[in-house]
């Protein structure tokens, strides 16, 4: 979310940031919406101030026994009162129009981010290891299906396309990878393990910027609201008129609930998390932290769910692009001046996973045209896949500056400051477990169709050193 005051103070810089992302200038249109909002607020405040002033004048007229003047003043108050609802509607609509427009605009890139149109303009930062030369490298799904341990047909019967069933030693290897990552980040990298909810509310998805722009890429899970919940929630689902009558004491709570239920069956939306970034980052929402608490570093190993609405026809074979997958997530909440260093630290933590597994990879700095919506700067780690003969993304590490913090109202107070400031948020994959499984299978494949288990995973596989075809 952007600060309209910053746009007002420097509209050219804002439009230049959008231009780098390949977008048209928007400052002029946003400032027009802001002028409308400020005008509506001013009109409402002026009406309220006039009513307050008239109340004093009425008192003075009554004390002076000037009945005619008092009645005239009362008539003006009545007219102002009648006009207040319209002014309130104007203010709400103007504020909503500005907020909705701001919510659809991506974060601006940091100055050092390379300017480009798409992934072809990304810049290599570093690489590790040498791609293995395999005489006849197979892709992961060829290896897994030949073993009888990776079953896409069974998954399709259960859930449709872009799902997989893993069995036996391959399922254990995936579990071992996740536990290895989680232990590494908690015991050596200083992240606090969190087991978050997998279902979250609208405002939580809005906070990390999955909503409203990317609703089609998410899975929702609506449920019916019960009468008992309505009784507890009171006004939450009632109409505006019923809320006003209830507050005035003219409508009992039971009747309020009855009237609310009569209008329509109520549904409450939850969203399946597309990544643990969503609940972990929102742990700081609507808080004012102390600078002594920062940085906060969280990690979680969770299932993730994505509709992949924008990925039709891409990676339809195998496990690369699934509706459900497991990922080890890293999230940091920092003071603004520390976020750049934290970004490099997070990247190093994610890299260490692949170094311990001895998987060749490269780090790419994403250009402005390839960054995610909330990111100000992103590093992608791409692991080498011999079966495809190319590097594929296995982790993205992004710094989002205060973009998400504004949407969540997540702030902190420094020792030398009375006013709170917005924190900076960072997120990264540490790493995607399914893609790590793919990388291990392809890089450690043997000519006989088996897969050697990396040494780093030995403590998690019960001594298993080799995965072979199911008997």
SEFIKE-72814 format. One record per residue (C-alpha): residue in three letters; residue number from 1; z, x negated, y negated. Coordinates in Angstrom, 2 decimals. Example, Ala and Ser with C-alpha at 12.3 -4.5 7.8 and 13.67 -1.06 7.14 Angstrom:
2
<r "ala", 1, <7.80, -12.30, 4.50>>
<r "ser", 2, <7.14, -13.67, 1.06>>
//
This chain:
471
<r "unk", 1, <0.00, 0.00, 0.00>>
<r "unk", 2, <-0.87, -1.30, -3.41>>
<r "unk", 3, <1.22, -1.26, -6.59>>
<r "unk", 4, <-0.58, 0.86, -9.19>>
<r "unk", 5, <1.24, -1.05, -11.94>>
<r "unk", 6, <-0.27, -4.32, -10.75>>
<r "unk", 7, <-3.71, -2.70, -10.69>>
<r "unk", 8, <-3.14, -1.40, -14.22>>
<r "unk", 9, <-2.14, -4.86, -15.44>>
<r "unk", 10, <-5.04, -6.73, -13.80>>
<r "unk", 11, <-7.81, -4.39, -12.61>>
<r "unk", 12, <-10.43, -7.17, -12.46>>
<r "unk", 13, <-8.36, -9.21, -9.96>>
<r "unk", 14, <-7.90, -6.11, -7.80>>
<r "unk", 15, <-11.64, -5.37, -7.75>>
<r "unk", 16, <-12.39, -9.03, -6.99>>
<r "unk", 17, <-10.12, -8.84, -3.94>>
<r "unk", 18, <-11.98, -5.75, -2.75>>
<r "unk", 19, <-15.32, -7.45, -3.36>>
<r "unk", 20, <-14.27, -10.30, -1.06>>
<r "unk", 21, <-13.68, -7.69, 1.64>>
<r "unk", 22, <-17.15, -6.28, 1.04>>
<r "unk", 23, <-15.91, -3.17, -0.76>>
<r "unk", 24, <-16.95, -1.54, -4.01>>
<r "unk", 25, <-14.65, -1.76, -7.08>>
<r "unk", 26, <-12.01, 0.99, -7.20>>
<r "unk", 27, <-9.69, 0.05, -10.05>>
<r "unk", 28, <-11.34, 2.39, -12.58>>
<r "unk", 29, <-11.12, 5.42, -10.26>>
<r "unk", 30, <-7.52, 4.63, -9.31>>
<r "unk", 31, <-6.46, 4.24, -12.93>>
<r "unk", 32, <-8.05, 7.61, -13.74>>
<r "unk", 33, <-5.93, 9.19, -10.98>>
<r "unk", 34, <-2.91, 7.36, -12.36>>
<r "unk", 35, <-3.60, 8.69, -15.87>>
<r "unk", 36, <-3.77, 12.22, -14.44>>
<r "unk", 37, <-0.47, 11.69, -12.61>>
<r "unk", 38, <1.28, 10.22, -15.64>>
<r "unk", 39, <-0.01, 13.07, -17.79>>
<r "unk", 40, <1.33, 15.65, -15.33>>
<r "unk", 41, <4.71, 13.90, -15.18>>
<r "unk", 42, <4.82, 13.74, -18.96>>
<r "unk", 43, <4.00, 17.45, -19.34>>
<r "unk", 44, <6.74, 18.38, -16.85>>
<r "unk", 45, <9.30, 16.14, -18.55>>
<r "unk", 46, <8.34, 17.48, -21.99>>
<r "unk", 47, <8.81, 21.07, -20.80>>
<r "unk", 48, <12.23, 20.21, -19.36>>
<r "unk", 49, <13.28, 18.41, -22.53>>
<r "unk", 50, <12.12, 21.39, -24.62>>
<r "unk", 51, <14.15, 23.77, -22.43>>
<r "unk", 52, <17.24, 21.60, -22.87>>
<r "unk", 53, <16.73, 21.51, -26.62>>
<r "unk", 54, <16.21, 25.27, -26.76>>
<r "unk", 55, <19.43, 25.86, -24.84>>
<r "unk", 56, <21.33, 24.03, -27.60>>
<r "unk", 57, <19.50, 25.97, -30.30>>
<r "unk", 58, <20.31, 29.26, -28.59>>
<r "unk", 59, <23.97, 28.32, -28.61>>
<r "unk", 60, <23.79, 27.47, -32.30>>
<r "unk", 61, <22.01, 30.76, -33.09>>
<r "unk", 62, <24.61, 32.74, -31.13>>
<r "unk", 63, <27.45, 31.02, -32.97>>
<r "unk", 64, <25.69, 31.79, -36.26>>
<r "unk", 65, <25.31, 35.41, -35.10>>
<r "unk", 66, <21.55, 35.14, -35.62>>
<r "unk", 67, <20.53, 37.54, -32.85>>
<r "unk", 68, <16.86, 37.66, -33.74>>
<r "unk", 69, <16.49, 33.89, -33.60>>
<r "unk", 70, <18.45, 33.71, -30.34>>
<r "unk", 71, <16.17, 36.29, -28.71>>
<r "unk", 72, <13.05, 34.44, -29.88>>
<r "unk", 73, <14.39, 31.20, -28.46>>
<r "unk", 74, <15.26, 32.91, -25.16>>
<r "unk", 75, <11.70, 34.23, -24.94>>
<r "unk", 76, <10.37, 30.70, -25.36>>
<r "unk", 77, <12.74, 29.46, -22.63>>
<r "unk", 78, <11.50, 32.23, -20.32>>
<r "unk", 79, <7.89, 31.26, -20.99>>
<r "unk", 80, <8.67, 27.63, -20.26>>
<r "unk", 81, <10.46, 28.61, -17.05>>
<r "unk", 82, <7.47, 30.70, -15.96>>
<r "unk", 83, <5.16, 27.77, -16.59>>
<r "unk", 84, <7.30, 25.18, -14.79>>
<r "unk", 85, <6.05, 25.94, -11.23>>
<r "unk", 86, <2.47, 25.31, -12.38>>
<r "unk", 87, <3.47, 22.03, -13.97>>
<r "unk", 88, <5.33, 21.03, -10.80>>
<r "unk", 89, <2.27, 21.82, -8.68>>
<r "unk", 90, <0.09, 19.77, -11.03>>
<r "unk", 91, <2.48, 16.82, -10.76>>
<r "unk", 92, <2.66, 17.03, -6.95>>
<r "unk", 93, <-1.11, 17.29, -6.58>>
<r "unk", 94, <-1.77, 14.42, -9.00>>
<r "unk", 95, <0.78, 12.17, -7.28>>
<r "unk", 96, <-0.58, 13.06, -3.84>>
<r "unk", 97, <-4.16, 12.33, -4.94>>
<r "unk", 98, <-3.17, 8.85, -6.12>>
<r "unk", 99, <-1.00, 8.12, -3.07>>
<r "unk", 100, <-3.74, 9.27, -0.68>>
<r "unk", 101, <-6.32, 7.09, -2.43>>
<r "unk", 102, <-4.06, 4.03, -2.33>>
<r "unk", 103, <-3.24, 4.61, 1.35>>
<r "unk", 104, <-6.92, 4.26, 2.30>>
<r "unk", 105, <-7.41, 0.82, 0.67>>
<r "unk", 106, <-6.89, -2.36, 2.74>>
<r "unk", 107, <-4.72, -5.28, 1.74>>
<r "unk", 108, <-6.24, -7.92, -0.52>>
<r "unk", 109, <-6.99, -11.33, 1.03>>
<r "unk", 110, <-5.02, -14.41, 0.12>>
<r "unk", 111, <-6.88, -16.91, -2.06>>
<r "unk", 112, <-7.41, -19.43, 0.77>>
<r "unk", 113, <-9.02, -16.94, 3.18>>
<r "unk", 114, <-12.72, -17.77, 3.74>>
<r "unk", 115, <-15.07, -15.15, 2.31>>
<r "unk", 116, <-17.49, -13.70, 4.86>>
<r "unk", 117, <-19.00, -10.56, 6.34>>
<r "unk", 118, <-18.01, -10.62, 10.03>>
<r "unk", 119, <-16.81, -12.76, 12.95>>
<r "unk", 120, <-19.75, -15.12, 12.51>>
<r "unk", 121, <-18.18, -16.33, 9.24>>
<r "unk", 122, <-14.78, -17.18, 10.74>>
<r "unk", 123, <-13.71, -20.82, 10.46>>
<r "unk", 124, <-12.34, -22.92, 13.31>>
<r "unk", 125, <-8.91, -24.38, 12.50>>
<r "unk", 126, <-8.12, -26.28, 15.71>>
<r "unk", 127, <-8.59, -26.31, 19.46>>
<r "unk", 128, <-6.64, -27.33, 22.56>>
<r "unk", 129, <-7.85, -28.51, 25.95>>
<r "unk", 130, <-11.31, -28.83, 27.41>>
<r "unk", 131, <-13.16, -25.94, 29.05>>
<r "unk", 132, <-13.15, -26.37, 32.81>>
<r "unk", 133, <-16.50, -26.98, 34.46>>
<r "unk", 134, <-16.65, -24.66, 37.43>>
<r "unk", 135, <-19.70, -24.68, 39.67>>
<r "unk", 136, <-19.88, -20.91, 40.06>>
<r "unk", 137, <-17.34, -19.33, 37.79>>
<r "unk", 138, <-16.68, -15.66, 38.43>>
<r "unk", 139, <-15.32, -13.07, 36.03>>
<r "unk", 140, <-11.80, -11.77, 36.54>>
<r "unk", 141, <-12.85, -8.37, 37.88>>
<r "unk", 142, <-15.08, -10.02, 40.49>>
<r "unk", 143, <-12.16, -12.16, 41.63>>
<r "unk", 144, <-9.61, -9.33, 41.58>>
<r "unk", 145, <-11.80, -6.78, 43.34>>
<r "unk", 146, <-12.77, -9.29, 46.05>>
<r "unk", 147, <-9.05, -9.87, 46.66>>
<r "unk", 148, <-8.45, -6.14, 46.96>>
<r "unk", 149, <-5.75, -6.45, 44.27>>
<r "unk", 150, <-7.60, -5.04, 41.23>>
<r "unk", 151, <-8.81, -1.45, 41.54>>
<r "unk", 152, <-10.76, 0.26, 38.76>>
<r "unk", 153, <-11.99, 3.13, 40.94>>
<r "unk", 154, <-8.46, 4.24, 41.80>>
<r "unk", 155, <-7.49, 4.04, 38.13>>
<r "unk", 156, <-10.51, 6.14, 37.16>>
<r "unk", 157, <-9.41, 8.87, 39.59>>
<r "unk", 158, <-5.95, 8.83, 38.01>>
<r "unk", 159, <-6.79, 8.44, 34.33>>
<r "unk", 160, <-10.49, 7.84, 33.68>>
<r "unk", 161, <-12.27, 4.76, 32.37>>
<r "unk", 162, <-10.58, 1.75, 30.72>>
<r "unk", 163, <-7.60, 1.76, 33.09>>
<r "unk", 164, <-6.80, -0.45, 36.07>>
<r "unk", 165, <-4.50, -0.47, 39.09>>
<r "unk", 166, <-3.08, -3.89, 40.00>>
<r "unk", 167, <-1.51, -4.41, 43.40>>
<r "unk", 168, <0.64, -6.90, 45.23>>
<r "unk", 169, <0.56, -10.50, 44.08>>
<r "unk", 170, <-1.70, -9.77, 41.12>>
<r "unk", 171, <0.75, -7.16, 39.78>>
<r "unk", 172, <3.52, -9.71, 40.26>>
<r "unk", 173, <1.53, -12.36, 38.37>>
<r "unk", 174, <1.08, -10.02, 35.41>>
<r "unk", 175, <4.82, -9.27, 35.40>>
<r "unk", 176, <5.59, -13.00, 35.63>>
<r "unk", 177, <3.39, -13.73, 32.60>>
<r "unk", 178, <5.21, -11.16, 30.48>>
<r "unk", 179, <8.66, -12.41, 31.46>>
<r "unk", 180, <7.63, -16.01, 30.86>>
<r "unk", 181, <6.48, -15.18, 27.32>>
<r "unk", 182, <9.57, -13.17, 26.50>>
<r "unk", 183, <11.91, -15.92, 27.73>>
<r "unk", 184, <9.99, -18.60, 25.83>>
<r "unk", 185, <10.17, -16.73, 22.51>>
<r "unk", 186, <13.83, -15.75, 22.84>>
<r "unk", 187, <15.31, -18.97, 24.23>>
<r "unk", 188, <13.18, -21.57, 22.45>>
<r "unk", 189, <11.61, -19.89, 19.43>>
<r "unk", 190, <14.56, -17.95, 18.06>>
<r "unk", 191, <13.22, -14.41, 18.32>>
<r "unk", 192, <15.58, -11.53, 19.09>>
<r "unk", 193, <14.50, -9.39, 22.04>>
<r "unk", 194, <14.14, -5.67, 21.27>>
<r "unk", 195, <13.43, -2.77, 23.62>>
<r "unk", 196, <11.91, -0.24, 21.17>>
<r "unk", 197, <10.78, 3.37, 21.64>>
<r "unk", 198, <7.17, 3.79, 22.75>>
<r "unk", 199, <6.81, 7.10, 20.86>>
<r "unk", 200, <7.09, 7.07, 17.07>>
<r "unk", 201, <6.76, 9.49, 14.16>>
<r "unk", 202, <3.98, 9.81, 11.58>>
<r "unk", 203, <5.88, 7.94, 8.87>>
<r "unk", 204, <6.42, 4.97, 11.17>>
<r "unk", 205, <2.70, 4.70, 11.94>>
<r "unk", 206, <2.00, 5.07, 8.23>>
<r "unk", 207, <4.40, 2.23, 7.48>>
<r "unk", 208, <2.38, -0.32, 9.45>>
<r "unk", 209, <-0.92, 1.26, 8.27>>
<r "unk", 210, <-2.23, 2.78, 11.52>>
<r "unk", 211, <-2.20, 6.10, 9.65>>
<r "unk", 212, <-3.98, 7.78, 8.04>>
<r "unk", 213, <-7.16, 5.70, 8.27>>
<r "unk", 214, <-7.08, 4.84, 11.98>>
<r "unk", 215, <-5.79, 8.06, 13.54>>
<r "unk", 216, <-8.83, 8.25, 15.85>>
<r "unk", 217, <-7.85, 4.94, 17.47>>
<r "unk", 218, <-4.39, 6.25, 18.45>>
<r "unk", 219, <-3.01, 8.49, 21.19>>
<r "unk", 220, <-0.82, 11.37, 20.02>>
<r "unk", 221, <1.77, 13.30, 22.02>>
<r "unk", 222, <2.65, 16.63, 20.41>>
<r "unk", 223, <5.58, 18.70, 21.65>>
<r "unk", 224, <6.92, 22.17, 20.88>>
<r "unk", 225, <9.95, 22.36, 18.59>>
<r "unk", 226, <12.77, 24.45, 20.11>>
<r "unk", 227, <14.98, 27.04, 18.43>>
<r "unk", 228, <17.99, 24.78, 18.90>>
<r "unk", 229, <16.23, 22.00, 17.02>>
<r "unk", 230, <15.33, 24.39, 14.22>>
<r "unk", 231, <18.96, 25.40, 13.91>>
<r "unk", 232, <19.96, 21.75, 13.64>>
<r "unk", 233, <17.10, 20.83, 11.32>>
<r "unk", 234, <17.67, 23.78, 9.00>>
<r "unk", 235, <15.08, 23.52, 6.26>>
<r "unk", 236, <12.74, 20.94, 7.77>>
<r "unk", 237, <10.10, 23.34, 9.11>>
<r "unk", 238, <10.68, 26.39, 6.84>>
<r "unk", 239, <8.28, 27.56, 4.15>>
<r "unk", 240, <8.96, 26.61, 0.54>>
<r "unk", 241, <9.90, 30.21, -0.37>>
<r "unk", 242, <12.31, 30.50, 2.55>>
<r "unk", 243, <13.85, 27.15, 1.68>>
<r "unk", 244, <14.51, 28.32, -1.88>>
<r "unk", 245, <16.04, 31.61, -0.71>>
<r "unk", 246, <18.22, 29.76, 1.82>>
<r "unk", 247, <19.52, 27.36, -0.82>>
<r "unk", 248, <20.27, 30.28, -3.10>>
<r "unk", 249, <22.34, 31.91, -0.34>>
<r "unk", 250, <19.96, 34.87, -0.03>>
<r "unk", 251, <18.75, 34.00, 3.49>>
<r "unk", 252, <21.14, 33.25, 6.41>>
<r "unk", 253, <20.29, 30.31, 8.67>>
<r "unk", 254, <19.62, 32.48, 11.74>>
<r "unk", 255, <17.18, 34.60, 9.78>>
<r "unk", 256, <15.57, 31.45, 8.36>>
<r "unk", 257, <14.97, 30.20, 11.89>>
<r "unk", 258, <13.61, 33.58, 13.03>>
<r "unk", 259, <11.18, 33.73, 10.13>>
<r "unk", 260, <10.08, 30.14, 10.77>>
<r "unk", 261, <9.43, 30.83, 14.47>>
<r "unk", 262, <7.47, 33.99, 13.62>>
<r "unk", 263, <4.95, 32.06, 11.53>>
<r "unk", 264, <3.55, 30.00, 14.43>>
<r "unk", 265, <4.65, 27.87, 17.37>>
<r "unk", 266, <5.84, 24.63, 15.86>>
<r "unk", 267, <4.57, 21.30, 17.10>>
<r "unk", 268, <6.01, 17.90, 16.29>>
<r "unk", 269, <3.68, 14.93, 16.60>>
<r "unk", 270, <4.61, 11.64, 18.15>>
<r "unk", 271, <2.30, 8.69, 18.56>>
<r "unk", 272, <2.12, 6.29, 21.49>>
<r "unk", 273, <2.52, 2.82, 20.00>>
<r "unk", 274, <-0.72, 0.78, 19.82>>
<r "unk", 275, <1.46, -2.35, 19.67>>
<r "unk", 276, <5.18, -3.10, 19.37>>
<r "unk", 277, <4.40, -4.29, 15.83>>
<r "unk", 278, <4.84, -0.64, 14.81>>
<r "unk", 279, <8.49, -0.06, 15.83>>
<r "unk", 280, <9.57, -3.69, 15.30>>
<r "unk", 281, <8.30, -3.91, 11.71>>
<r "unk", 282, <9.74, -0.49, 10.90>>
<r "unk", 283, <13.22, -1.68, 11.85>>
<r "unk", 284, <13.36, -2.83, 8.21>>
<r "unk", 285, <12.13, 0.47, 6.73>>
<r "unk", 286, <14.14, 2.14, 3.96>>
<r "unk", 287, <16.59, -0.77, 3.81>>
<r "unk", 288, <17.71, -3.28, 1.22>>
<r "unk", 289, <18.47, -6.47, 3.13>>
<r "unk", 290, <20.34, -9.47, 1.78>>
<r "unk", 291, <18.48, -12.75, 1.54>>
<r "unk", 292, <21.08, -14.21, 3.92>>
<r "unk", 293, <19.73, -11.90, 6.64>>
<r "unk", 294, <16.19, -13.27, 6.32>>
<r "unk", 295, <14.12, -14.16, 8.17>>
<r "unk", 296, <14.37, -11.48, 10.82>>
<r "unk", 297, <12.43, -12.41, 13.95>>
<r "unk", 298, <11.84, -9.83, 16.69>>
<r "unk", 299, <9.97, -9.87, 19.98>>
<r "unk", 300, <9.27, -7.13, 22.52>>
<r "unk", 301, <7.38, -6.83, 25.78>>
<r "unk", 302, <5.94, -3.31, 25.90>>
<r "unk", 303, <3.08, -1.20, 27.14>>
<r "unk", 304, <0.57, -0.54, 24.35>>
<r "unk", 305, <-1.86, 2.37, 24.03>>
<r "unk", 306, <-5.16, 2.46, 22.13>>
<r "unk", 307, <-7.91, 5.03, 22.17>>
<r "unk", 308, <-10.50, 2.34, 21.35>>
<r "unk", 309, <-12.55, 4.98, 19.54>>
<r "unk", 310, <-14.53, 2.33, 17.69>>
<r "unk", 311, <-15.28, 0.27, 20.80>>
<r "unk", 312, <-17.74, 2.49, 22.65>>
<r "unk", 313, <-19.94, 0.42, 24.93>>
<r "unk", 314, <-17.97, -2.80, 24.43>>
<r "unk", 315, <-16.37, -4.64, 27.37>>
<r "unk", 316, <-16.70, -1.65, 29.69>>
<r "unk", 317, <-16.26, -3.84, 32.80>>
<r "unk", 318, <-12.88, -5.28, 33.64>>
<r "unk", 319, <-9.56, -5.49, 31.81>>
<r "unk", 320, <-10.56, -6.94, 28.43>>
<r "unk", 321, <-10.46, -3.65, 26.53>>
<r "unk", 322, <-8.09, -1.10, 28.04>>
<r "unk", 323, <-6.48, 2.13, 26.85>>
<r "unk", 324, <-3.17, 0.89, 28.27>>
<r "unk", 325, <-2.09, -2.75, 28.37>>
<r "unk", 326, <1.02, -4.92, 28.08>>
<r "unk", 327, <1.66, -7.27, 25.19>>
<r "unk", 328, <4.43, -9.58, 24.03>>
<r "unk", 329, <4.72, -8.94, 20.29>>
<r "unk", 330, <6.16, -11.17, 17.57>>
<r "unk", 331, <7.32, -9.76, 14.21>>
<r "unk", 332, <8.92, -11.54, 11.25>>
<r "unk", 333, <10.46, -10.11, 8.08>>
<r "unk", 334, <10.77, -12.76, 5.36>>
<r "unk", 335, <11.24, -13.40, 1.67>>
<r "unk", 336, <7.86, -13.69, -0.14>>
<r "unk", 337, <8.14, -17.43, -0.78>>
<r "unk", 338, <8.74, -18.10, 2.95>>
<r "unk", 339, <5.95, -16.03, 4.47>>
<r "unk", 340, <3.21, -18.69, 4.41>>
<r "unk", 341, <5.37, -21.16, 6.37>>
<r "unk", 342, <6.48, -18.37, 8.71>>
<r "unk", 343, <2.83, -17.59, 9.41>>
<r "unk", 344, <2.20, -21.16, 10.59>>
<r "unk", 345, <5.41, -21.06, 12.65>>
<r "unk", 346, <4.41, -17.81, 14.35>>
<r "unk", 347, <0.98, -19.23, 15.19>>
<r "unk", 348, <2.62, -22.28, 16.77>>
<r "unk", 349, <4.89, -20.03, 18.89>>
<r "unk", 350, <1.90, -18.10, 20.20>>
<r "unk", 351, <-0.05, -21.30, 20.86>>
<r "unk", 352, <2.83, -22.69, 22.89>>
<r "unk", 353, <2.35, -19.93, 25.47>>
<r "unk", 354, <-1.19, -21.12, 26.19>>
<r "unk", 355, <-0.20, -24.78, 26.08>>
<r "unk", 356, <2.48, -24.21, 28.72>>
<r "unk", 357, <-0.09, -22.41, 30.87>>
<r "unk", 358, <-2.60, -25.23, 30.19>>
<r "unk", 359, <-5.31, -22.80, 29.08>>
<r "unk", 360, <-8.04, -24.15, 26.76>>
<r "unk", 361, <-8.19, -22.29, 23.45>>
<r "unk", 362, <-9.24, -22.51, 19.83>>
<r "unk", 363, <-7.68, -21.15, 16.64>>
<r "unk", 364, <-9.92, -19.35, 14.15>>
<r "unk", 365, <-9.13, -18.45, 10.55>>
<r "unk", 366, <-10.62, -15.01, 10.07>>
<r "unk", 367, <-12.89, -14.42, 7.11>>
<r "unk", 368, <-12.34, -11.57, 4.65>>
<r "unk", 369, <-14.81, -9.31, 6.44>>
<r "unk", 370, <-13.16, -9.66, 9.85>>
<r "unk", 371, <-9.47, -9.25, 8.96>>
<r "unk", 372, <-7.45, -6.20, 9.89>>
<r "unk", 373, <-6.65, -3.47, 7.37>>
<r "unk", 374, <-3.07, -4.58, 6.59>>
<r "unk", 375, <-3.60, -8.34, 6.79>>
<r "unk", 376, <-3.76, -10.77, 3.86>>
<r "unk", 377, <-4.54, -13.70, 6.20>>
<r "unk", 378, <-5.10, -13.84, 9.95>>
<r "unk", 379, <-5.38, -16.51, 12.62>>
<r "unk", 380, <-6.98, -15.53, 15.92>>
<r "unk", 381, <-6.29, -17.53, 19.07>>
<r "unk", 382, <-9.28, -17.40, 21.40>>
<r "unk", 383, <-8.83, -18.48, 25.02>>
<r "unk", 384, <-11.64, -19.96, 27.11>>
<r "unk", 385, <-12.94, -17.67, 29.86>>
<r "unk", 386, <-15.16, -19.59, 32.34>>
<r "unk", 387, <-16.49, -16.36, 33.88>>
<r "unk", 388, <-17.94, -15.33, 30.53>>
<r "unk", 389, <-18.60, -18.87, 29.38>>
<r "unk", 390, <-17.09, -18.19, 25.97>>
<r "unk", 391, <-13.86, -17.94, 23.99>>
<r "unk", 392, <-12.24, -14.50, 23.65>>
<r "unk", 393, <-9.36, -13.34, 21.47>>
<r "unk", 394, <-5.94, -13.38, 23.10>>
<r "unk", 395, <-3.73, -13.30, 20.00>>
<r "unk", 396, <-3.91, -12.38, 16.32>>
<r "unk", 397, <-1.22, -13.63, 13.93>>
<r "unk", 398, <-1.24, -12.02, 10.50>>
<r "unk", 399, <0.75, -12.17, 7.29>>
<r "unk", 400, <0.69, -8.82, 5.50>>
<r "unk", 401, <2.52, -9.88, 2.29>>
<r "unk", 402, <4.28, -6.80, 0.82>>
<r "unk", 403, <1.53, -4.37, 1.86>>
<r "unk", 404, <3.45, -2.81, 4.77>>
<r "unk", 405, <6.84, -3.21, 3.06>>
<r "unk", 406, <5.73, -0.91, 0.22>>
<r "unk", 407, <4.68, 1.75, 2.72>>
<r "unk", 408, <8.07, 1.43, 4.48>>
<r "unk", 409, <10.18, 0.81, 1.35>>
<r "unk", 410, <11.58, -2.33, 3.00>>
<r "unk", 411, <13.29, -4.56, 0.42>>
<r "unk", 412, <15.80, -7.36, 0.03>>
<r "unk", 413, <18.07, -8.58, -2.76>>
<r "unk", 414, <18.18, -12.28, -3.60>>
<r "unk", 415, <21.45, -13.87, -4.72>>
<r "unk", 416, <20.17, -14.56, -8.22>>
<r "unk", 417, <18.55, -11.15, -8.75>>
<r "unk", 418, <19.99, -7.73, -9.50>>
<r "unk", 419, <16.77, -5.91, -8.65>>
<r "unk", 420, <15.59, -5.74, -5.02>>
<r "unk", 421, <12.16, -7.04, -4.09>>
<r "unk", 422, <9.81, -6.06, -1.29>>
<r "unk", 423, <9.94, -8.26, 1.80>>
<r "unk", 424, <6.88, -9.79, 3.41>>
<r "unk", 425, <5.98, -8.76, 6.97>>
<r "unk", 426, <4.18, -10.75, 9.68>>
<r "unk", 427, <3.05, -9.82, 13.18>>
<r "unk", 428, <1.36, -11.58, 16.05>>
<r "unk", 429, <0.65, -11.40, 19.76>>
<r "unk", 430, <2.70, -13.85, 21.70>>
<r "unk", 431, <0.41, -13.10, 23.66>>
<r "unk", 432, <-1.55, -10.20, 25.18>>
<r "unk", 433, <-0.39, -10.18, 28.81>>
<r "unk", 434, <-3.49, -8.57, 30.33>>
<r "unk", 435, <-5.78, -11.07, 28.64>>
<r "unk", 436, <-3.51, -13.92, 29.72>>
<r "unk", 437, <-3.87, -12.64, 33.29>>
<r "unk", 438, <-7.65, -12.67, 32.87>>
<r "unk", 439, <-7.54, -16.22, 31.51>>
<r "unk", 440, <-5.34, -17.47, 34.35>>
<r "unk", 441, <-7.54, -15.84, 36.98>>
<r "unk", 442, <-10.75, -17.31, 35.57>>
<r "unk", 443, <-9.42, -20.77, 34.69>>
<r "unk", 444, <-7.42, -21.23, 37.91>>
<r "unk", 445, <-9.95, -19.70, 40.31>>
<r "unk", 446, <-10.80, -21.62, 43.47>>
<r "unk", 447, <-14.02, -21.75, 45.47>>
<r "unk", 448, <-12.44, -19.82, 48.35>>
<r "unk", 449, <-11.74, -16.87, 46.04>>
<r "unk", 450, <-8.03, -17.55, 45.60>>
<r "unk", 451, <-6.24, -18.24, 42.30>>
<r "unk", 452, <-3.73, -21.04, 41.77>>
<r "unk", 453, <-0.54, -20.00, 39.94>>
<r "unk", 454, <0.19, -22.18, 36.86>>
<r "unk", 455, <3.27, -24.37, 37.25>>
<r "unk", 456, <4.97, -22.77, 34.24>>
<r "unk", 457, <5.11, -19.45, 36.13>>
<r "unk", 458, <6.75, -20.82, 39.28>>
<r "unk", 459, <10.27, -19.64, 38.28>>
<r "unk", 460, <8.91, -16.10, 37.87>>
<r "unk", 461, <6.87, -15.76, 41.06>>
<r "unk", 462, <9.49, -16.62, 43.66>>
<r "unk", 463, <7.78, -19.86, 44.56>>
<r "unk", 464, <4.34, -18.28, 44.94>>
<r "unk", 465, <1.75, -20.97, 44.19>>
<r "unk", 466, <-1.45, -19.25, 45.22>>
<r "unk", 467, <-2.81, -15.70, 45.10>>
<r "unk", 468, <-5.17, -14.78, 47.90>>
<r "unk", 469, <-7.03, -11.79, 49.26>>
<r "unk", 470, <-4.88, -8.98, 50.57>>
<r "unk", 471, <-4.52, -9.06, 54.35>>
//
